[in-house]
Amino acid sequence: MEQVIVVSTLLAPIVSALIQVIKQSEKVNNKYLPLVAIVVGVAFGGIYAYLFNEVLPDYLLGGLIAGLGAVGIYQTAQVPKGDKQ
């Protein structure tokens, strides 16, 4: 299980960077970006499990954790519209 946590920790910034690319392309509405991050994280977890012949449900959960982590990174990087700096 420790390896799943390590993989999810490594996947979170990758998913976050991919979400930033998607955000810049303006192909997806911003309100759906957290959902896209979760789906991408789960997909990357599944791909990792398939490529390295690991237990699929464990790495899908790790991908979910990575997606949720990327959502957290995305949400903290946003500046509220009311704040002027």
Rosetta blueprint (number, residue, H / E / L):
1 M L
2 E H
3 Q H
4 V H
5 I H
6 V H
7 V H
8 S H
9 T H
10 L H
11 L H
12 A H
13 P H
14 I H
15 V H
16 S H
17 A H
18 L H
19 I H
20 Q H
21 V H
22 I H
23 K H
24 Q H
25 S H
26 E L
27 K L
28 V L
29 N L
30 N H
31 K H
32 Y H
33 L H
34 P H
35 L H
36 V H
37 A H
38 I H
39 V H
40 V H
41 G H
42 V H
43 A H
44 F H
45 G H
46 G H
47 I H
48 Y H
49 A H
50 Y H
51 L H
52 F L
53 N L
54 E L
55 V L
56 L H
57 P H
58 D H
59 Y H
60 L H
61 L H
62 G H
63 G H
64 L H
65 I H
66 A H
67 G H
68 L H
69 G H
70 A H
71 V H
72 G H
73 I H
74 Y H
75 Q H
76 T H
77 A H
78 Q L
79 V L
80 P L
81 K L
82 G L
83 D L
84 K L
85 Q L
